[in-house]
Amino acid sequence: MRRGMLATAAALTLLTGCGQPVEGTPVAGEPSLANQFDPCTIPDDAIARTGLDPQSEREGLGPGTSTREWKMCGWNGPTGNTWYSYQIQFSQRFTLEDVRKKADNTDFSDITVGRRTALQYRLQATDALGICNLAFDTNEGLAQIFALSHSVTDTKNGDLCEIVFRHTEDIEQFLPPS
């Protein structure tokens, strides 16, 4: 009987020990996409309130394409005036410092979006489309957000930096805290 009580006590000790949080950083492996923030979870009514078309939601890079380090979601501009798209990318693997160091990124400006310090920048390779990017660190990883026109001639319809700023400020509360 005493052996049975010891076995029960040992099992309870192991279960209790396994249930405790473990501090530290994992040494091996990549962060799991399953645990990353998914921008497609932003409520449709919030997307509509900012002026984007919630029915145009696109997850990832499109059907049959996936990325290991990023969760992505995009929407078209307002119905009837869909000359641009707005995209949010989220990664646990990268930081704002990685954005600053990337050779293709240029025209950096430190800005404030809502309550967050952010970096506005452009990609050299996409200047013709006028893509405007924002990025900021969160407690859960990097948010990289951009607006892009659907064609070179569409860039005359508005300032994509103003557009990405406005939409990001409107939905900022639904992103992980910084």
N, C-alpha and C positions, 0 to 999 in steps of 0.2 A: 504494500500500500504506500509505503514511504517513497518507493521508486516512482510510483504513479504520480504522486504529488510533486516530486522533483521534476518529472518530465513535463507536467502541466505548467509548473512555474517557469521552466526553461522556455517552453513554447510561448508563454505569455510575454516573457522578457524579449524574445526574438521578435514577436509581432509588434510589441510596443516600440522597440528599437527601430524596426523597419518603417514604422509610421511617422517617425520624427523627420522634420525637414533637414536636409543636408546642405550645408553652406559650401561655397567654393565654385569653381568653374570646371566644367567637364574637360577632360584632357583629350579624349579621342572623339572623332566623328564630327559631323556637321549639325548645325541646328536643324530641327525638324520643321518642315513646312506646316505640319499639322498643328504646331504650337504657335505659329506666327499669326500676327494680326492679319485679318483678311479685309481689305478695303471694300469688298463687295458686300460686307455686312452693314455698311452705312445705310440707314433706313431710306427707303424710296422717297418718303415725304421730305426728308432733308435734302435729298438730291434734287427733287422738284422745286423746293423753296429757293434753292440757289440758282435756279434757271436752267438746269441740265435736264435732259430727257431720261427719266429712270427706265423707260422701256428699252432704251438703247444699250443697256448695261452689257459690257463685254468682260468676261473673266479671263485673266491670263493674256497670252499672246494670240489667242484664237484657237479654234478646234484643232486638236491633235498636236499642239505645241505646248511644251511646259518648260519651266526653268526651275532649277533646283534651289536657288537662293532667294527667289522673289515671289511674293504674292502680288498680283496685279489686278486692277479693275479700271475700266474706262467707260465714259459716257459721252454721247454727242451733246453739242450745244442745244439751245432751245428748239423745240419742234417748229419746223417752218423756216429756221435759220441755222441749219446745221453745218455751217462752214468750218467749225472747229470741233476738236475733241479734247476732253479733259481726262487725264490718266493719273492714278495713284499707284505707286509701286512701294512695297514694304519689304524690308529685309532685316533679319537678325544678324546677318553676317557682316554687313558693311556699316561704316560710320560716316559722319560728315567730313571727317578728315580724308577719307578715301575719295569723296567727291572733289575736294579741293586738290588732291594730288593727281587726279586723272588728267592726262595730257590734252584730251579733246575738249575739256571744259574750260570756258573762258568768260570774260566780262563779269567777274564776281562782284556782288554787292551784298553786304550784310543788311538785312531788313528785319522788321518785326511783323509777324503774322499772328493776329490775335494776341495771345500771351507768350508766344514763342519767338525765340531768336532763330532766324532762318537765313539761308544762303540762296540768293537768286543768281542764276548763271545761264549761259547758253552753251550749246554744243557747236563746235566749229564746223562739224560735218553737216549740220542741218540748218545753217543760216538762211538758206533760200526759203525754207518753210517758216522761218520766224519762230521756231519752237522756243518757248520760255520755260525754264525749270526753276523749281524751288526745292530745297532739301532742308531737313532738320532732323536732329537726333531726338528720339523719344526714349522712355524708360525701357521700351521693348525692342528698339532697333531704329533703323533709318527709314524715314519717310521721304520718298523722292516723288515729286509731283510736277506734272507739266501740262501745258496746253499746246496744241499744234493745229495748224490749218490743214484742210484737206487737199489744198493745192496751192501752188505758188501765187496765183492771182488772188486767192482768198485772204492773203495777209493784209490786204487793204481794207478789210471790213472792220478791223479793230486791233487794239494793242493786246497781244497775247500775254504779255507780262501783267497788264491790268486784269485780264480775265483770270489767269491762274491765281493771282493774289486774291481777287474777290471770291472766287469759288472756295479756295482753301480757307479763307477767313470764315466763310459761312459754315463749312463742315468741320472745322478744326476741333470742335468739342467732341466729335465722334472718333477722333484719332487717339492712340495711346498718349498718355501724359508725358511731358518732357521733364 
